[in-house]
């Protein structure tokens, strides 16, 4: 979606979402030079934001305290494992698996977040540790997805890709008859 489309959508709905804001920022950063229309659209958006015609939505109105607790636990465990082995672990994959098995702890204020943190330390610390350990264990035990895969290369022969696909089909389909 281009800058003009995003500005039009913001003016139409009256809101500039964090996603729209990030997209405009990305477009401005990656573009070597903006067009006159894009500058005019951005100027129009700024004016609408200043007059209140468009409201910028806050990035996050709440936090999931469980997310920060799990990610912290995962990072410390992954650091231990990576220093004692040559394995690289994906913090995001491991955290997501554990988070899907734990209750969320949302808060809208810092006071509420502190309450949720204390509650989690008192009541859920063992469960968090167990889920993170299980997530890491499953991550480490997962099979390598088709390690024998090879990239199909074009090569210099015109029918090279056809030959490679034909060979692949012969190896995988028992009733395949090459042409």
Beta strands, then each sheet from edge to edge (+ up, - down):
strand 1: 15-16
strand 2: 55-56
strand 3: 63-64
strand 4: 106-107
sheet 1: 1+ 2+
sheet 2: 3+ 4-
end
